[in-house]
Amino acid sequence: MVTIAVIAPGAMGSAVAALLHGNGARILTVLAGRSAATIARARDAGMEGVDEADLAGADFVLSIVPPAEATALATRLAPILAAAARKPVYVDCNALNVATKRGVAGVIAQTGAPFIDAAIIGAPPRPGGKGPRIYVSGDDLASSVALRELGLDIRPVEGGVGAAAALKMSYAGINKGLTALAAAMVLAAGRAGAAEALHAELAESEPELLARFARVLPDMVPKAYRWVAEMDEIAGFLEGDDGGRLMFDGAGRLYARLAAEGDGDEIARLRAFAAAAERP
Amino acid sequence: MVTIAVIAPGAMGSAVAALLHGNGARILTVLAGRSAATIARARDAGMEGVDEADLAGADFVLSIVPPAEATALATRLAPILAAAARKPVYVDCNALNVATKRGVAGVIAQTGAPFIDAAIIGAPPRPGGKGPRIYVSGDDLASSVALRELGLDIRPVEGGVGAAAALKMSYAGINKGLTALAAAMVLAAGRAGAAEALHAELAESEPELLARFARVLPDMVPKAYRWVAEMDEIAGFLEGDDGGRLMFDGAGRLYARLAAEGDGDEIARLRAFAAAAERP
């Protein structure tokens, strides 16, 4: 039986774990200090809570955490991996810029464990549904066949460690950057009393974008806090492109404001725009 | 016969003039100091070159200039309008933020001429084709019926002077902001060797966006220089939204860099990505 440590049991981590568990893998995770809701979600996904020291017994360690925590997790696990006689393959699945991803790879390299740069694109897998694409790059891809056999949609990308990260950054930059643009412009149109006119014009000339906004604006609200760090990573990925960097500095600041707002007036206006867009 | 001054005979101005002329209007413009190509384009559109002082004899003055020139044009024409016994309706059609548009309205108000805030959304009209939407707002809309009868797709927006401008800013922010995002991310993916992987992922999960990029990236290249000032206007429109402002400061800086690059390496890479996207 393949044993896979999945850290942490968030929305994506637990859904990936449930898929792997359903296909016969044993799933370890760490539950110390987690909320009752998270512990329940982990149990539902077939995840076993163990001490961090016991993660070294797994065949794979999948790091699926908020971007700002990825380097800290690798650093915390490094002594455990270094001490292990048989090393798990460390798979960093996080939305990190190329430099950050290479930094994580460097931390893991010192432990002697194989490393895979992975990037998850798409929504968490649902029972019976199609899972996200998991792009992988690096020199240690041979073992990823085992993950594919366990039901993950594994797709190798050429270019070594950093290639999967670059793909994720550029794809997420387009998607989450567009959502930030939509939020900024819908709110600004609303402040100027032009939200209805914007809606009507989009319905006529950009129906696909309007349908997208109806979907992604409400979907963004609970994730905005998480996207702040991801916007920072994308800005870092754009090193050397001052204009592009500024765009993502701005998107990060916008998401931070919306996250801090909770269920305030701006969120209500975004939801109202989306709801109007869904009407035929 | 309705007489309409159209300033200036650029791509949009001359196309609008040709439509109006074809539907029976007399079209005036100012050709002093313009290139031979512009003069030829104006003549083809049925535009008559006159002195600025003679524009006051028109029924309408349509200002269709780069955003950075809109206030200067109004200021230059103000004494001529103030001196006219019968005032033309001044229609500012430019992509200006609400504050700038109100500033132009203030300049014109002092001359006693009626003022319409107009916003052009869509490509220039082509012979036999559908023209752009021309949204209009303000207190002097009654006269715009004459423009509709001459074939313009005039659409009133409630909210007074600034409402049409706000619609244009928010719509252009989405469209041209998205093009800037696409350019930044395609170039960054290319620098990291991930352009092909990005292309493949978009083809699978975002075919509509990919098709759009294939169209808008090459289309943007000759316009990037003009969009720099428009990004400034949109940033100004986002006053009070620091994150949104930064996004458009960044987009403006990106367009300025691409405009300065001429036909360099980055432009070639954007064209190559677009060309690959058009292949089946």
Interface residues (C-beta under 8 A of the other chain):
Chain A: V98 I121 G122 R133 Y135 V157 E158 G159 G162 A163 A166 L167 M169 S170 Y171 G173 I174 N175 G177 L178 A180 L181 A182 A184 M185 V186 L187 A188 A189 R191 A192 G193 A194 A197 L198 E201 L202 E204 S205 E206 E208 L209 F237 L238 G240 D241 D242 G243 G244 R245 L246 M247 F248 D249 G250 A251 G252 R253 L254 Y255 A256 R257
Chain B: V98 I121 G122 R133 Y135 V157 E158 G159 G162 A163 A165 A166 L167 M169 S170 Y171 G173 I174 N175 G177 L178 A180 L181 A182 A184 M185 V186 L187 A188 A189 R191 A192 G193 A194 A197 L198 E201 L202 E204 S205 E206 E208 L209 F237 L238 G240 D241 D242 G243 G244 R245 L246 M247 F248 D249 G250 A251 G252 R253 L254 Y255 A256 R257
